Amino acid sequence: MNLRVHSDAATPTATPPSTIATLEVAAATEPPAAPETRKLKLRPLASLLPYVKRYRGRALAALGALVLAALTTLIVPVAVRRMIDFGFTARGLALINSYFLVMIGVAAVLAFASAARYYLVTTLGERIVADLRGDVFAHLTSLSPAFFDEAKTGEVISRLTADTTQIKASVGSSVSVALRNLVLFVGASAMMVVTSPRLSAFVLAAIPIIVLPLYAFGRAVRRRSRFAQDTLADA
């Protein structure tokens, strides 16, 4: 009895020719699926805000040092220009020592602000990644054994080490450099426009020619980096 039931269940039912023709027509007329495109999303980075809030004072100090270093960098050309324009005139010979002292003071402030920014940003990134790795490891230890039966060991280790290292680079140096360059760009553009609007127009017109190849190169590097991480996870 059981054998007969299994043989009946295993016998395939014949598909009517009209149904096959309908399926073939539908498959032929169906538009091709669009290739999967990955858009750059910054919203997942918002989940790092609770970790940044744990070190709110250090983050604010790093931001202050960053702004101070950027503004001091913008002041250096102005100090050099005033030293050359007024320091070597007959009337300015008596003030040449003062101009050099001001220049040395600006350089000292720039060095202190840059060192403080690098130290604070680096330690902030290390502490955030340490907390993140601790939370991820605690979450992994709370999962059921069935998860580890299905997940690859290499992928779990890669997500715990390589991915958090990428986050450290983003929270640490990348964000700091991006903010510093933004402040420098806005300040330098304003100074150029005030000094010579016509010359500033030529300089700003050349920016897309320089930035677009760098943007394309960055996308290629990011694509290869993602492929390397996925390969390491599948190992």
C-alpha positions as CSV (number, residue, x, y, z in Angstrom):
1,M,0.0,0.0,0.0
2,N,2.7,2.4,0.9
3,L,4.8,1.6,-2.1
4,R,1.8,2.3,-4.4
5,V,1.1,5.6,-2.7
6,H,4.8,6.7,-3.1
7,S,4.8,5.6,-6.8
8,D,1.7,7.6,-7.5
9,A,3.1,10.6,-5.8
10,A,6.3,10.4,-7.7
11,T,4.5,10.1,-11.1
12,P,4.7,13.6,-12.7
13,T,1.5,15.0,-14.0
14,A,1.5,15.9,-17.7
15,T,1.4,19.6,-18.5
16,P,-1.1,20.6,-21.2
17,P,0.6,21.9,-24.4
18,S,-1.4,25.1,-24.1
19,T,0.0,25.9,-20.7
20,I,3.6,25.3,-22.0
21,A,3.0,27.6,-24.9
22,T,1.6,30.3,-22.6
23,L,4.6,30.1,-20.3
24,E,7.0,30.3,-23.2
25,V,5.3,33.4,-24.6
26,A,5.3,35.0,-21.2
27,A,9.0,34.3,-20.7
28,A,9.8,35.7,-24.2
29,T,7.8,38.9,-23.7
30,E,9.1,39.5,-20.1
31,P,11.6,42.4,-20.0
32,P,15.1,41.5,-18.9
33,A,15.8,42.1,-15.2
34,A,17.7,45.2,-14.5
35,P,21.2,44.6,-13.1
36,E,21.5,45.1,-9.4
37,T,23.0,48.4,-8.6
38,R,24.4,49.3,-5.2
39,K,23.8,52.8,-4.1
40,L,26.0,54.6,-1.6
41,K,24.0,54.8,1.6
42,L,25.2,56.8,4.6
43,R,22.2,56.1,6.8
44,P,23.8,52.9,8.3
45,L,26.5,55.1,9.8
46,A,23.9,56.7,12.0
47,S,24.0,53.5,14.1
48,L,27.5,54.6,15.2
49,L,26.1,57.7,16.9
50,P,25.5,55.9,20.3
51,Y,29.1,54.9,20.3
52,V,30.3,58.4,19.5
53,K,28.1,59.8,22.3
54,R,29.9,57.7,24.8
55,Y,33.0,59.9,24.1
56,R,31.2,63.2,23.5
57,G,33.9,65.3,25.1
58,R,36.7,63.7,23.1
59,A,34.7,64.1,19.9
60,L,34.0,67.8,20.5
61,A,37.7,68.3,21.4
62,A,38.7,66.6,18.1
63,L,36.3,68.8,16.2
64,G,37.7,72.0,17.8
65,A,41.3,71.0,17.1
66,L,40.3,70.2,13.5
67,V,38.7,73.6,13.0
68,L,41.6,75.3,14.7
69,A,44.2,73.5,12.5
70,A,42.2,74.3,9.3
71,L,41.9,78.0,10.2
72,T,45.6,78.2,11.1
73,T,46.5,76.6,7.8
74,L,44.5,79.4,6.1
75,I,46.3,82.1,8.1
76,V,49.8,80.9,7.2
77,P,49.7,82.4,3.6
78,V,48.4,85.7,5.0
79,A,51.1,85.9,7.6
80,V,53.8,85.1,5.0
81,R,52.4,87.8,2.6
82,R,52.4,90.5,5.3
83,M,55.9,89.5,6.4
84,I,57.1,89.9,2.8
85,D,55.1,93.0,2.0
86,F,55.9,95.0,5.1
87,G,58.8,93.3,6.7
88,F,61.5,94.3,4.2
89,T,60.5,97.9,3.7
90,A,62.4,100.8,5.3
91,R,59.6,101.4,7.8
92,G,59.1,97.8,8.5
93,L,62.7,96.9,9.3
94,A,62.1,97.8,12.9
95,L,59.2,95.3,13.0
96,I,60.9,92.5,11.2
97,N,61.5,90.6,14.4
98,S,57.8,91.0,15.3
99,Y,56.7,89.6,12.0
100,F,58.9,86.6,12.3
101,L,57.7,86.0,15.9
102,V,54.1,86.1,14.7
103,M,55.0,83.6,11.9
104,I,56.6,81.3,14.4
105,G,53.6,81.5,16.7
106,V,51.2,80.6,13.9
107,A,53.4,77.6,12.9
108,A,53.4,76.5,16.6
109,V,49.6,76.8,16.9
110,L,49.3,74.8,13.6
111,A,51.6,72.1,14.9
112,F,49.8,71.8,18.2
113,A,46.3,71.7,16.6
114,S,47.3,69.1,14.0
115,A,48.9,66.9,16.7
116,A,45.9,67.2,19.0
117,R,43.5,66.4,16.1
118,Y,45.5,63.3,15.0
119,Y,45.7,62.0,18.6
120,L,42.1,62.6,19.5
121,V,40.7,61.3,16.2
122,T,42.9,58.2,16.4
123,T,42.0,57.3,20.0
124,L,38.3,58.0,19.3
125,G,38.3,55.6,16.4
126,E,40.1,52.9,18.4
127,R,37.7,53.2,21.4
128,I,34.6,53.1,19.2
129,V,35.9,50.0,17.3
130,A,36.8,48.3,20.6
131,D,33.2,48.9,21.9
132,L,31.7,47.8,18.6
133,R,33.8,44.6,18.5
134,G,32.8,43.8,22.1
135,D,29.1,44.2,21.3
136,V,29.4,42.1,18.1
137,F,31.2,39.4,20.0
138,A,28.6,39.4,22.8
139,H,25.9,39.1,20.1
140,L,27.6,36.2,18.4
141,T,28.0,34.3,21.7
142,S,24.2,34.7,22.3
143,L,23.3,33.1,19.0
144,S,22.1,29.5,18.8
145,P,24.4,26.7,17.5
146,A,22.2,26.4,14.5
147,F,23.5,29.7,13.2
148,F,27.1,28.5,13.4
149,D,26.1,25.3,11.5
150,E,24.9,27.4,8.6
151,A,27.3,30.4,8.7
152,K,30.9,30.1,7.5
153,T,33.6,30.5,10.1
154,G,35.7,32.7,7.7
155,E,32.7,35.0,7.1
156,V,32.1,35.4,10.8
157,I,35.7,36.2,11.6
158,S,35.9,38.5,8.6
159,R,32.9,40.5,9.7
160,L,34.3,40.7,13.2
161,T,37.8,41.9,12.2
162,A,38.0,43.2,8.6
163,D,34.6,45.1,8.6
164,T,35.3,46.7,12.0
165,T,38.7,47.8,10.7
166,Q,36.9,49.5,7.8
167,I,34.6,51.3,10.3
168,K,37.7,52.4,12.3
169,A,39.1,54.0,9.1
170,S,35.8,55.7,8.4
171,V,35.3,57.0,12.0
172,G,38.9,57.9,12.4
173,S,41.0,59.3,9.5
174,S,38.4,59.5,6.7
175,V,35.9,61.7,8.5
176,S,38.6,63.9,9.9
177,V,40.3,64.4,6.6
178,A,36.9,65.1,4.9
179,L,35.9,67.8,7.4
180,R,39.3,69.4,7.3
181,N,39.3,69.5,3.5
182,L,35.8,71.0,3.6
183,V,36.8,73.8,5.9
184,L,39.9,74.5,3.8
185,F,38.0,74.5,0.6
186,V,35.4,77.0,1.9
187,G,38.0,79.2,3.5
188,A,40.4,79.2,0.6
189,S,37.6,79.8,-1.9
190,A,36.4,82.8,0.1
191,M,40.0,84.2,0.4
192,M,40.6,83.8,-3.4
193,V,37.3,85.5,-4.3
194,V,38.1,88.4,-2.1
195,T,41.7,88.7,-3.4
196,S,41.0,88.2,-7.2
197,P,37.5,87.2,-8.4
198,R,38.7,86.6,-12.0
199,L,41.6,84.4,-11.0
200,S,39.3,82.5,-8.7
201,A,36.9,81.8,-11.5
202,F,39.7,80.1,-13.5
203,V,40.8,78.0,-10.5
204,L,37.2,76.9,-9.7
205,A,36.6,76.0,-13.3
206,A,39.5,73.5,-13.2
207,I,38.2,71.7,-10.1
208,P,35.7,69.4,-12.0
209,I,38.5,68.4,-14.4
210,I,40.6,67.3,-11.4
211,V,37.9,65.9,-9.2
212,L,36.0,63.7,-11.7
213,P,39.0,61.3,-12.5
214,L,39.6,61.1,-8.7
215,Y,36.0,60.2,-8.1
216,A,36.1,57.5,-10.8
217,F,39.3,56.1,-9.4
218,G,37.8,56.1,-5.9
219,R,34.8,54.1,-7.1
220,A,37.1,51.5,-8.7
221,V,39.1,51.2,-5.5
222,R,35.9,50.8,-3.4
223,R,34.6,48.1,-5.7
224,R,37.9,46.2,-5.5
225,S,38.0,46.6,-1.7
226,R,34.5,45.2,-1.4
227,F,35.4,42.3,-3.6
228,A,38.5,41.6,-1.4
229,Q,36.4,41.6,1.7
230,D,33.8,39.2,0.2
231,T,36.6,36.9,-1.0
232,L,38.2,36.9,2.5
233,A,34.8,36.1,4.0
234,D,34.2,33.2,1.7
235,A,37.7,31.7,2.4
